[in-house]
Amino acid sequence: MPEHIKKQLLAEIAILEHELQHELPAEIKKAVAMGDLSENAEYHMAKQRQDFVNARLGQLKKRMAELSLVNLTNIPRDRAGFGSTVVVFDSTKDEEIVYRLVTSEESDVSKGLISTTSPIGRGIVGKRVGDIATIVTPNGKRELEILKLTTIHDEAAEAEATDGTSAAGAEQQ
Protein backbone atom coordinates (compact mmCIF):
# COMPACT_ATOMS: atom_id res chain seq x y z
CA MET A 1 0.00 0.00 0.00
CA PRO A 2 1.38 3.44 -0.85
CA GLU A 3 2.56 5.08 2.37
CA HIS A 4 0.76 8.39 1.76
CA ILE A 5 -2.57 6.55 1.30
CA LYS A 6 -2.01 4.65 4.53
CA LYS A 7 -1.28 7.91 6.38
CA GLN A 8 -4.35 9.58 4.85
CA LEU A 9 -6.65 6.73 5.90
CA LEU A 10 -5.13 6.51 9.39
CA ALA A 11 -5.53 10.28 9.87
CA GLU A 12 -9.22 10.13 8.92
CA ILE A 13 -9.73 7.14 11.22
CA ALA A 14 -8.09 9.01 14.13
CA ILE A 15 -10.28 12.09 13.58
CA LEU A 16 -13.48 10.04 13.41
CA GLU A 17 -12.55 7.93 16.45
CA HIS A 18 -11.91 11.10 18.45
CA GLU A 19 -15.26 12.51 17.38
CA LEU A 20 -17.02 9.24 18.23
CA GLN A 21 -15.38 8.84 21.64
CA HIS A 22 -15.27 12.44 22.86
CA GLU A 23 -17.31 15.02 20.92
CA LEU A 24 -20.48 13.07 20.13
CA PRO A 25 -20.99 11.66 23.64
CA ALA A 26 -20.73 15.23 25.00
CA GLU A 27 -23.26 16.49 22.41
CA ILE A 28 -25.66 13.64 23.21
CA LYS A 29 -25.33 14.22 26.96
CA LYS A 30 -26.01 17.95 26.48
CA ALA A 31 -29.05 17.20 24.29
CA VAL A 32 -30.44 14.68 26.78
CA ALA A 33 -30.21 17.31 29.50
CA MET A 34 -32.58 19.51 27.48
CA GLY A 35 -35.44 17.16 28.16
CA ASP A 36 -38.04 15.44 25.95
CA LEU A 37 -36.07 13.30 23.48
CA SER A 38 -39.00 12.71 21.11
CA GLU A 39 -38.90 16.33 19.91
CA ASN A 40 -35.24 17.06 20.59
CA ALA A 41 -33.59 17.95 17.25
CA GLU A 42 -30.10 18.26 18.75
CA TYR A 43 -30.34 14.75 20.16
CA HIS A 44 -31.56 13.26 16.87
CA MET A 45 -28.86 15.05 14.86
CA ALA A 46 -26.12 13.86 17.23
CA LYS A 47 -27.42 10.27 17.04
CA GLN A 48 -27.54 10.45 13.21
CA ARG A 49 -23.98 11.77 13.15
CA GLN A 50 -22.93 8.97 15.49
CA ASP A 51 -24.44 6.38 13.12
CA PHE A 52 -22.69 8.01 10.14
CA VAL A 53 -19.31 8.13 11.90
CA ASN A 54 -19.63 4.46 12.92
CA ALA A 55 -20.44 3.47 9.33
CA ARG A 56 -17.57 5.52 7.88
CA LEU A 57 -15.13 4.06 10.40
CA GLY A 58 -16.22 0.58 9.35
CA GLN A 59 -15.62 1.45 5.68
CA LEU A 60 -12.18 2.92 6.37
CA LYS A 61 -11.04 -0.01 8.49
CA LYS A 62 -12.25 -2.46 5.85
CA ARG A 63 -10.37 -0.50 3.15
CA MET A 64 -7.18 -0.51 5.28
CA ALA A 65 -7.48 -4.28 5.61
CA GLU A 66 -7.98 -4.67 1.85
CA LEU A 67 -5.02 -2.44 1.01
CA SER A 68 -2.75 -4.20 3.47
CA LEU A 69 -3.33 -7.40 1.50
CA VAL A 70 -1.84 -5.87 -1.67
CA ASN A 71 1.34 -7.80 -2.38
CA LEU A 72 3.63 -6.02 -4.85
CA THR A 73 5.26 -9.31 -5.85
CA ASN A 74 1.89 -10.45 -7.24
CA ILE A 75 1.68 -7.46 -9.59
CA PRO A 76 2.65 -8.60 -13.10
CA ARG A 77 5.93 -7.41 -14.62
CA ASP A 78 4.82 -7.65 -18.26
CA ARG A 79 1.19 -6.47 -18.12
CA ALA A 80 -0.68 -3.46 -16.81
CA GLY A 81 -1.48 -3.56 -13.12
CA PHE A 82 -1.56 -1.35 -10.03
CA GLY A 83 1.09 1.36 -10.31
CA SER A 84 1.55 1.03 -14.07
CA THR A 85 1.77 4.03 -16.35
CA VAL A 86 0.08 3.26 -19.65
CA VAL A 87 0.09 5.26 -22.89
CA VAL A 88 -3.00 4.40 -24.93
CA PHE A 89 -4.39 5.47 -28.27
CA ASP A 90 -8.09 6.24 -27.98
CA SER A 91 -9.50 5.61 -31.47
CA THR A 92 -12.79 7.27 -30.48
CA LYS A 93 -11.05 10.57 -29.69
CA ASP A 94 -8.17 9.98 -32.11
CA GLU A 95 -5.60 10.88 -29.43
CA GLU A 96 -2.93 9.44 -27.16
CA ILE A 97 -3.69 9.51 -23.45
CA VAL A 98 -1.44 8.69 -20.49
CA TYR A 99 -3.03 6.90 -17.53
CA ARG A 100 -1.54 5.78 -14.24
CA LEU A 101 -3.36 2.95 -12.48
CA VAL A 102 -3.82 3.83 -8.81
CA THR A 103 -6.02 3.04 -5.81
CA SER A 104 -9.51 4.52 -5.67
CA GLU A 105 -8.32 6.95 -2.97
CA GLU A 106 -5.70 8.43 -5.32
CA SER A 107 -7.79 8.60 -8.49
CA ASP A 108 -8.07 11.96 -10.22
CA VAL A 109 -9.17 11.71 -13.85
CA SER A 110 -8.06 15.27 -14.62
CA LYS A 111 -4.47 14.24 -13.75
CA GLY A 112 -4.66 10.91 -15.58
CA LEU A 113 -4.83 8.94 -12.31
CA ILE A 114 -7.29 6.13 -12.96
CA SER A 115 -8.47 3.70 -10.31
CA THR A 116 -7.91 0.03 -11.04
CA THR A 117 -11.58 -0.45 -10.15
CA SER A 118 -12.93 2.13 -12.62
CA PRO A 119 -14.28 0.96 -15.99
CA ILE A 120 -11.15 2.20 -17.81
CA GLY A 121 -8.85 0.79 -15.13
CA ARG A 122 -10.54 -2.62 -15.20
CA GLY A 123 -10.28 -2.64 -18.99
CA ILE A 124 -6.56 -1.85 -18.99
CA VAL A 125 -5.47 -4.16 -16.14
CA GLY A 126 -3.85 -7.30 -17.52
CA LYS A 127 -3.19 -5.84 -20.99
CA ARG A 128 0.19 -5.80 -22.77
CA VAL A 129 1.63 -3.44 -25.37
CA GLY A 130 -0.33 -3.94 -28.60
CA ASP A 131 -3.49 -5.17 -26.85
CA ILE A 132 -6.78 -3.36 -27.35
CA ALA A 133 -9.04 -2.71 -24.37
CA THR A 134 -12.72 -2.22 -25.16
CA ILE A 135 -14.28 0.01 -22.52
CA VAL A 136 -18.05 0.38 -22.17
CA THR A 137 -18.89 3.89 -20.98
CA PRO A 138 -22.18 5.80 -20.72
CA ASN A 139 -21.22 7.49 -24.01
CA GLY A 140 -20.72 4.16 -25.79
CA LYS A 141 -17.78 1.84 -26.40
CA ARG A 142 -14.21 3.12 -26.51
CA GLU A 143 -11.26 1.20 -27.86
CA LEU A 144 -7.92 1.88 -26.23
CA GLU A 145 -4.79 0.42 -27.82
CA ILE A 146 -1.89 -0.03 -25.41
CA LEU A 147 1.09 1.79 -26.98
CA LYS A 148 3.53 1.89 -24.06
CA LEU A 149 3.60 0.29 -20.63
CA THR A 150 5.76 1.05 -17.62
CA THR A 151 4.98 -1.21 -14.65
CA ILE A 152 5.53 -0.39 -11.00
CA HIS A 153 8.54 -2.78 -11.14
CA ASP A 154 10.05 -0.87 -14.10
CA GLU A 155 9.66 2.42 -12.23
CA ALA A 156 11.28 0.96 -9.10
CA ALA A 157 14.23 -0.31 -11.18
CA GLU A 158 14.60 3.11 -12.86
CA ALA A 159 14.50 4.87 -9.49
CA GLU A 160 17.12 2.47 -8.12
CA ALA A 161 19.37 3.03 -11.12
CA THR A 162 19.00 6.80 -10.79
CA ASP A 163 19.69 6.71 -7.03
CA GLY A 164 22.71 4.46 -7.54
CA THR A 165 24.12 6.74 -10.24
CA SER A 166 23.59 9.84 -8.10
CA ALA A 167 25.25 8.22 -5.10
CA ALA A 168 28.27 7.08 -7.17
CA GLY A 169 28.60 10.55 -8.69
CA ALA A 170 28.49 12.17 -5.27
CA GLU A 171 31.26 9.88 -3.97
CA GLN A 172 33.56 10.83 -6.84
CA GLN A 173 33.30 14.56 -6.11
C-alpha positions in Angstrom: 0.0 0.0 0.0 1.4 3.4 -0.9 2.6 5.1 2.4 0.8 8.4 1.8 -2.6 6.6 1.3 -2.0 4.6 4.5 -1.3 7.9 6.4 -4.4 9.6 4.9 -6.7 6.7 5.9 -5.1 6.5 9.4 -5.5 10.3 9.9 -9.2 10.1 8.9 -9.7 7.1 11.2 -8.1 9.0 14.1 -10.3 12.1 13.6 -13.5 10.0 13.4 -12.6 7.9 16.4 -11.9 11.1 18.5 -15.3 12.5 17.4 -17.0 9.2 18.2 -15.4 8.8 21.6 -15.3 12.4 22.9 -17.3 15.0 20.9 -20.5 13.1 20.1 -21.0 11.7 23.6 -20.7 15.2 25.0 -23.3 16.5 22.4 -25.7 13.6 23.2 -25.3 14.2 27.0 -26.0 17.9 26.5 -29.0 17.2 24.3 -30.4 14.7 26.8 -30.2 17.3 29.5 -32.6 19.5 27.5 -35.4 17.2 28.2 -38.0 15.4 25.9 -36.1 13.3 23.5 -39.0 12.7 21.1 -38.9 16.3 19.9 -35.2 17.1 20.6 -33.6 17.9 17.2 -30.1 18.3 18.8 -30.3 14.7 20.2 -31.6 13.3 16.9 -28.9 15.0 14.9 -26.1 13.9 17.2 -27.4 10.3 17.0 -27.5 10.4 13.2 -24.0 11.8 13.1 -22.9 9.0 15.5 -24.4 6.4 13.1 -22.7 8.0 10.1 -19.3 8.1 11.9 -19.6 4.5 12.9 -20.4 3.5 9.3 -17.6 5.5 7.9 -15.1 4.1 10.4 -16.2 0.6 9.4 -15.6 1.5 5.7 -12.2 2.9 6.4 -11.0 0.0 8.5 -12.2 -2.5 5.9 -10.4 -0.5 3.2 -7.2 -0.5 5.3 -7.5 -4.3 5.6 -8.0 -4.7 1.8 -5.0 -2.4 1.0 -2.7 -4.2 3.5 -3.3 -7.4 1.5 -1.8 -5.9 -1.7 1.3 -7.8 -2.4 3.6 -6.0 -4.9 5.3 -9.3 -5.8 1.9 -10.4 -7.2 1.7 -7.5 -9.6 2.6 -8.6 -13.1 5.9 -7.4 -14.6 4.8 -7.7 -18.3 1.2 -6.5 -18.1 -0.7 -3.5 -16.8 -1.5 -3.6 -13.1 -1.6 -1.4 -10.0 1.1 1.4 -10.3 1.6 1.0 -14.1 1.8 4.0 -16.4 0.1 3.3 -19.7 0.1 5.3 -22.9 -3.0 4.4 -24.9 -4.4 5.5 -28.3 -8.1 6.2 -28.0 -9.5 5.6 -31.5 -12.8 7.3 -30.5 -11.1 10.6 -29.7 -8.2 10.0 -32.1 -5.6 10.9 -29.4 -2.9 9.4 -27.2 -3.7 9.5 -23.4 -1.4 8.7 -20.5 -3.0 6.9 -17.5 -1.5 5.8 -14.2 -3.4 2.9 -12.5 -3.8 3.8 -8.8 -6.0 3.0 -5.8 -9.5 4.5 -5.7 -8.3 7.0 -3.0 -5.7 8.4 -5.3 -7.8 8.6 -8.5 -8.1 12.0 -10.2 -9.2 11.7 -13.9 -8.1 15.3 -14.6 -4.5 14.2 -13.7 -4.7 10.9 -15.6 -4.8 8.9 -12.3 -7.3 6.1 -13.0 -8.5 3.7 -10.3 -7.9 0.0 -11.0 -11.6 -0.5 -10.1 -12.9 2.1 -12.6 -14.3 1.0 -16.0 -11.2 2.2 -17.8 -8.8 0.8 -15.1 -10.5 -2.6 -15.2 -10.3 -2.6 -19.0 -6.6 -1.8 -19.0 -5.5 -4.2 -16.1 -3.8 -7.3 -17.5 -3.2 -5.8 -21.0 0.2 -5.8 -22.8 1.6 -3.4 -25.4 -0.3 -3.9 -28.6 -3.5 -5.2 -26.8 -6.8 -3.4 -27.3 -9.0 -2.7 -24.4 -12.7 -2.2 -25.2 -14.3 0.0 -22.5 -18.1 0.4 -22.2 -18.9 3.9 -21.0 -22.2 5.8 -20.7 -21.2 7.5 -24.0 -20.7 4.2 -25.8 -17.8 1.8 -26.4 -14.2 3.1 -26.5 -11.3 1.2 -27.9 -7.9 1.9 -26.2 -4.8 0.4 -27.8 -1.9 0.0 -25.4 1.1 1.8 -27.0 3.5 1.9 -24.1 3.6 0.3 -20.6 5.8 1.0 -17.6 5.0 -1.2 -14.7 5.5 -0.4 -11.0 8.5 -2.8 -11.1 10.1 -0.9 -14.1 9.7 2.4 -12.2 11.3 1.0 -9.1 14.2 -0.3 -11.2 14.6 3.1 -12.9 14.5 4.9 -9.5 17.1 2.5 -8.1 19.4 3.0 -11.1 19.0 6.8 -10.8 19.7 6.7 -7.0 22.7 4.5 -7.5 24.1 6.7 -10.2 23.6 9.8 -8.1 25.3 8.2 -5.1 28.3 7.1 -7.2 28.6 10.5 -8.7 28.5 12.2 -5.3 31.3 9.9 -4.0 33.6 10.8 -6.8 33.3 14.6 -6.1 
